[in-house]
Amino acid sequence: MFDQDGYRDHESVTWISDAATGLRAVIAVHSSALGPAMGGCRLWHYDAPGAALTDALRLSHGMSLKNAMAGLPLGGGKAVILGPVNDAQRGALFEAFGRSVDDLSGRYVTAEDVGVSVADMASVARRTRHVSGVTAAGGVGGDPSPFTARGVLRGIEAAVQHTLGRSDLDGLRVAVQGVGHVGGALCGFLAERGARLIVADTNAKRLGQICDETGAEAVALDDVLEADVDVVAPCALGGAITSETAAGLRAKIVAGAANNQLADPAAGSVLRKRGITYVPDYVINAGGIIAVGAEYLGGGSEASVLADVDAIGPRIATLLAQADADDEAPEILADRRAEQIIATARKA
Ligand code: NAD
């Protein structure tokens, strides 16, 4: 039932259940070599508990790589809560989750992910101090999504310069799959810079709102990845780029916010064979963890957080140039670098 390989390199995996609130959750700590394992909490409806576990393991490993590549003194972890939850019990359920986070004594630090709001994290904060994304003090912290979107924007700018030789986004055609917290904010940034947007979302109301705000054109869910655009930005859930979708892309660049965008390594190979630039997801979407990491660790100013988020652009430019020079896929190069950083910290 469970992905045993995923367990192998995790420090701990904790199943949580609380009969009073109906909470069922997994907290996966992949690595604390670089510092407390930090990563968001996802609330999602899974077909089976095994799917939730697999998701938590993949996401927590990704957080280790993301935090290492972003230069943060943080390890990688992730929590998933199995939905649906009873709305009347929501506050109590997140408090129960907070107690479980607290039981780990700071080895795992939580924050928002898909399906979880700032208000939910405020409930968690009633039971543990090992939580972030709760208050934006002096422009640092709070909702991570705008910071993630800003980092994705910087990554798109770097990939456009690298692949298309352009230093502006005016008239650039971008397809955004998923216009939620991050995708919606990204659309705003892109529209301000003159990009032409094509968007799709399963939530028709949210889709209409983003189209009204940014002038984006809505297309059917099945059409967004194959749209005639320069850049595809997957900003919904993971696994959007399969070998099949990679074969059908018309864009020259894949650069978006979603975690685990490549369904498997073969999808990355198809992109590479077709000369499509793939910007590794955990490198481009680190803006949010940079912001909530600063909130948790303390000591950062708004200016220093924004500078750290903006540094995602040059980091991606260097990564893409190095990948070309080494004739290597950017995602493989990024994995190797991140694993080296973690291995060095582990030895130390
Ligand atoms: P969100 O839930 O606010 O937005 C996701 C959007 O995708 C929703 O509007 C949803 O309706 C839509 N959607 C779901 N399935 C879809 C489909 N098949 N086709 C099109 N749209 C679909 O989540 P978010 O916080 O914006 O995060 C988006 C992605 O970015 C997630 O993969 C998340 O893990 C990743 N991410 C988010 C952050 C952050 O700061 N929020 C940071 C790093 C990575």
Residues whose N, C-alpha, C, O or C-beta is under 5 A from the ligand:
A	BS01	NAD	D113 V114 G115 P144 S145 T148 Q177 G178 V179 G180 H181 V182 G183 A200 D201 T202 N203 L221 C235 A236 L237 G238 A257 A258 N259 N285 G288
